[in-house]
Amino acid sequence: MDWHQFRRNRISQPIFGWAQRVLPTMSETESEALEAGDVWWEADLFTGNPEWQRLLDTPRPELTSEERAFMDGPVEELCDMLDDWKITWEDGDLPDEMWTFIKRNRFFGMIVPKKYGGLEFSAFAHSEVIRTISSRSATAAVTVMVPNSLGPGELLMQFGTEEQREYWLPRLARGEEVPCFGLTSPEAGSDAASMTDSGIICRDTWKGEEVLGIRLNWHKRYITLSPVATVLGLAFKLRDPNHLLGDEEELGITVALVPTDLPGVTTGRRHLPSFQMFQNGPTEGKDVFIPLDHVIGGEAQLGKGWKMLMAALAAGRGISLPSLSAAAAAFCARTTGAYARVREQFGIPIGKFEGVQERLGAIAATAYRLDAARRLTCAGLDSGLKLAVISAIMKAHATDQMRQAVNDAMDVHAGKAVIDGPSNYLGNLYRAVPVGITVEGANILTRNLIIFGQGAIRAHPYLLKEMNALEEEDRELALTRFDEAFWAHVGHGLKTAGRAWIRNWSGGLISPSPKAGKARPYYRQLSRAAASFALLSDFALLTLGGALKRKEMLSARLGDILSELYFLSAVLKRWEDDGRQTEDLPLLAYSMEEGLATIDRRFAELFANLPNRFAAGLCKFLIQPLGPHRHGPRDKVAVRCAEILMAPSATRDRLTSGLHRGRGNDAIATLERAFSLSVLTEKSRDAMRKAAIDDPETAVATGNITAAEAEQVAEYRKAVAAVIAVDDFAPEELALHGMGGEQRETGRSAQAARM
Ligand SMILES: Cc1cc2nc3c(=O)[nH]c(=O)nc-3n(C[C@H](O)[C@H](O)[C@H](O)COP(=O)(O)OP(=O)(O)OC[C@H]3O[C@@H](n4cnc5c(N)ncnc54)[C@H](O)[C@@H]3O)c2cc1C
């Protein structure tokens, strides 16, 4: 018996049996979800030895001249029209002229190819559009993002028949049809595959002829655009009890297009999601008949709905909410920095207090890293990949970091942001945050179950090969394949252990990095962290196997490390793409130090909680013999980041580019004006302060400032007064335009459900 045979039969065989017992068993829906989409940079990170040059060679996303013209034209025009306060508290919807504008300018067809009448924008352009609109109104942003994300458009493009595409896509692109997508039902939220919405294969009359089709019954809720949708992309469980199609009875989850004017369809009622006015509501169908050709992809796609949904989710999820989140963080950075400069307490701008600077620094770095990750993700999507794991990372972490940035901005603005009214530019964003956290896969589930769960299986260099070998029916072939994958895995594991040991024990000094100027030490630290992550992932998988799926807290921490590695890679890439701007270094340093400290903290938590104490001890010895390596950004870096937000500079403009800057005398335009005047009058105000003179006219008389400067100071003071003003209302104005009646009725229907 040669060595290979000996290894295969005497060593690999028992391990094969053991692996069959410990590795996770998966339902069909789980494995379809796991296998959907592509892997990209996260696979490099999983090797423990990422090839940095590959990251740096990724083309920087850019707008074409046509896309730039759209940003400068229709997007700017739409933003000028939007008045979020009025939409929220007076209109309760986007006004008709905005719906018309959005449809006419094909905002609903950004992802639709030109040959079907769409705009065929890149992922980056699509993201830029959402980002700018989000800086004006979350309601408008959600309205525009939904038809371009998971839904009929994306599903038709990926799976529709040519006939379906030719019919539907031009109508969707022109806004003649408004789509929505119905998956969630009262009993099936996160566990969407457990829906009870049903379709039965049957014969019925369609346009005067008897045809084979589906009788549908559904009750969906939370469906965005449903109250105004003309076509519903519906997910349901399809059955063929009378065997009209074949032997199989349970055909599985299927997705069809259902025109909402068919008999039996009920739509129109609205939910009120966190007081955001985008259209969202329940929909019901009772015995609605559709012919088979309404199934997306036709008969070939019957029962394949879950796979289709997972594949479609992989694209849109990486764009919509991450773009909104990046916009929110940049918006918080620009407004909070400006406010902290013009709002004075104890005789100085509040932005000079370290407590406020701490928050400003955090907001600035969040804006920097979120936008970095958004751009990198768009670059990946624009290379034609459907990024399943990365889009989950982006969705969960971008929305979570947005929440932190918005909270910090609220705290710095204090009463100004708490009191609602047209002068409050933060309150509605604060209310919108939980929507982002909940939709497209609620964050707890995504963080604790999906990111590492899917990441490990899809992006690990050997795990999927081993799992596939275990599933192989031919036992001899299974053992041969398993033997090959397993021993390659062992070799890889030994190399990883060596790398992790050397890189950690040298504090990252003996660690690969490209020639990247001042960023070079951070590449070394990331290479150290990536090797440690690869090692610890292997130990966690080896010692816990399938049980890791239930150990959600451990899985979440591993997922957090993977997510941080992705975000920090994006930060390094952004610094390179931006031309290694020295002035941006504080933002780079803050983002990197904060992320590295999070990674180290998660490692420490894993060492403390891994059930196998020997494995935990060994990993700790190799990775953190003296405890965490990094402890977060230095205070002086936080202060420098805060200062970036409080003074005009190219760095501040880069950080907040693409945000709408307000119109007329609205709250944002007023803040921008006060900020500019603050810069313009700084010298004059300093001169007055030194001379202990408060009145500009006196300062002119004493020769401390000129008459023109006195005028500017007076104007500045007026602008600041407008910024710090908040709204008040007559009691009768707070009747909220009939909202009370609607609330009472909704209350009744919820009460009825409880009885
Ligand atoms: C404003 C809004 C718009 C929406 N738009 C649409 C739409 O257009 N189309 C559509 O089909 N759906 C839509 N949804 C539905 C949305 O996708 C669901 O709300 C979401 O999937 C979560 O379901 P749920 O709210 O029922 O929460 P639940 O499923 O009840 O979950 C409650 C909590 O438990 C957590 N949880 C559940 N299972 C696990 C697990 N295994 N491990 C860890 N944590 C877990 C979740 O993360 C969540 O935090 C929308 C929802 C909202 C609020």
The ligand as an SDF file (V2000), in Angstrom:
LIG
                    3D

 53 58  0  0  0  0  0  0  0  0999 V2000
  -40.5890   49.2620    6.0540 C   0  0  0  0  0  0  0  0  0  0  0  0
  -40.4690   47.8580    5.5830 C   0  0  0  0  0  0  0  0  0  0  0  0
  -40.4240   47.5890    4.2320 C   0  0  0  0  0  0  0  0  0  0  0  0
  -40.3750   46.2660    3.7840 C   0  0  0  0  0  0  0  0  0  0  0  0
  -40.4570   46.0050    2.4370 N   0  0  0  0  0  0  0  0  0  0  0  0
  -40.6380   44.7190    2.0390 C   0  0  0  0  0  0  0  0  0  0  0  0
  -40.9280   44.4140    0.6670 C   0  0  0  0  0  0  0  0  0  0  0  0
  -41.0000   45.3040   -0.1760 O   0  0  0  0  0  0  0  0  0  0  0  0
  -41.1470   43.1290    0.3310 N   0  0  0  0  0  0  0  0  0  0  0  0
  -41.0880   42.1220    1.2420 C   0  0  0  0  0  0  0  0  0  0  0  0
  -41.3100   40.9820    0.8660 O   0  0  0  0  0  0  0  0  0  0  0  0
  -40.7890   42.3630    2.5370 N   0  0  0  0  0  0  0  0  0  0  0  0
  -40.5790   43.6320    2.9670 C   0  0  0  0  0  0  0  0  0  0  0  0
  -40.3140   43.9020    4.2830 N   0  0  0  0  0  0  0  0  0  0  0  0
  -40.1860   42.7900    5.2150 C   0  0  0  0  0  0  0  0  0  0  0  0
  -38.8150   42.6280    5.8250 C   0  0  0  0  0  0  0  0  0  0  0  0
  -37.9550   42.0170    4.9080 O   0  0  0  0  0  0  0  0  0  0  0  0
  -39.0140   41.8330    7.1270 C   0  0  0  0  0  0  0  0  0  0  0  0
  -39.5420   42.7510    8.0600 O   0  0  0  0  0  0  0  0  0  0  0  0
  -37.7810   41.2010    7.6230 C   0  0  0  0  0  0  0  0  0  0  0  0
  -37.4440   40.1350    6.7980 O   0  0  0  0  0  0  0  0  0  0  0  0
  -37.9190   40.6940    9.0560 C   0  0  0  0  0  0  0  0  0  0  0  0
  -39.1140   40.0220    9.2910 O   0  0  0  0  0  0  0  0  0  0  0  0
  -39.9930   40.4200   10.5790 P   0  0  0  0  0  0  0  0  0  0  0  0
  -40.1100   41.8900   10.6210 O   0  0  0  0  0  0  0  0  0  0  0  0
  -41.2200   39.6280   10.5510 O   0  0  0  0  0  0  0  0  0  0  0  0
  -39.0960   40.0030   11.8260 O   0  0  0  0  0  0  0  0  0  0  0  0
  -38.9960   38.5640   12.4800 P   0  0  0  0  0  0  0  0  0  0  0  0
  -38.7420   37.5410   11.4590 O   0  0  0  0  0  0  0  0  0  0  0  0
  -40.1360   38.3670   13.3990 O   0  0  0  0  0  0  0  0  0  0  0  0
  -37.6460   38.7120   13.3180 O   0  0  0  0  0  0  0  0  0  0  0  0
  -37.6070   39.3690   14.5840 C   0  0  0  0  0  0  0  0  0  0  0  0
  -36.1490   39.4490   15.0190 C   0  0  0  0  0  0  0  0  0  0  0  0
  -35.6140   38.1390   15.1790 O   0  0  0  0  0  0  0  0  0  0  0  0
  -34.4070   38.0310   14.4710 C   0  0  0  0  0  0  0  0  0  0  0  0
  -34.2690   36.6650   13.9900 N   0  0  0  0  0  0  0  0  0  0  0  0
  -35.1660   35.9110   13.3210 C   0  0  0  0  0  0  0  0  0  0  0  0
  -34.6430   34.6930   13.0530 N   0  0  0  0  0  0  0  0  0  0  0  0
  -33.3860   34.6960   13.5440 C   0  0  0  0  0  0  0  0  0  0  0  0
  -32.3220   33.7560   13.5760 C   0  0  0  0  0  0  0  0  0  0  0  0
  -32.4190   32.5400   13.0470 N   0  0  0  0  0  0  0  0  0  0  0  0
  -31.1790   34.1110   14.1710 N   0  0  0  0  0  0  0  0  0  0  0  0
  -31.0470   35.3360   14.7170 C   0  0  0  0  0  0  0  0  0  0  0  0
  -31.9970   36.2530   14.7090 N   0  0  0  0  0  0  0  0  0  0  0  0
  -33.1490   35.9440   14.1370 C   0  0  0  0  0  0  0  0  0  0  0  0
  -34.5050   39.0240   13.3260 C   0  0  0  0  0  0  0  0  0  0  0  0
  -33.2160   39.4280   12.9070 O   0  0  0  0  0  0  0  0  0  0  0  0
  -35.2660   40.1630   13.9910 C   0  0  0  0  0  0  0  0  0  0  0  0
  -34.3620   40.9960   14.6590 O   0  0  0  0  0  0  0  0  0  0  0  0
  -40.3230   45.2140    4.7280 C   0  0  0  0  0  0  0  0  0  0  0  0
  -40.3280   45.5040    6.0940 C   0  0  0  0  0  0  0  0  0  0  0  0
  -40.4140   46.7950    6.5310 C   0  0  0  0  0  0  0  0  0  0  0  0
  -40.4630   47.0610    8.0070 C   0  0  0  0  0  0  0  0  0  0  0  0
  1  2  1  0
  2  3  1  0
  2 52  2  0
  3  4  2  0
  4  5  1  0
  4 50  1  0
  5  6  2  0
  6  7  1  0
  6 13  1  0
  7  8  2  0
  7  9  1  0
  9 10  1  0
 10 11  2  0
 10 12  1  0
 12 13  2  0
 13 14  1  0
 14 15  1  0
 14 50  1  0
 15 16  1  0
 16 17  1  0
 16 18  1  0
 18 19  1  0
 18 20  1  0
 20 21  1  0
 20 22  1  0
 22 23  1  0
 23 24  1  0
 24 25  2  0
 24 26  1  0
 24 27  1  0
 27 28  1  0
 28 29  2  0
 28 30  1  0
 28 31  1  0
 31 32  1  0
 32 33  1  0
 33 34  1  0
 33 48  1  0
 34 35  1  0
 35 36  1  0
 35 46  1  0
 36 37  1  0
 36 45  1  0
 37 38  2  0
 38 39  1  0
 39 40  1  0
 39 45  2  0
 40 41  1  0
 40 42  2  0
 42 43  1  0
 43 44  2  0
 44 45  1  0
 46 47  1  0
 46 48  1  0
 48 49  1  0
 50 51  2  0
 51 52  1  0
 52 53  1  0
M  END
$$$$
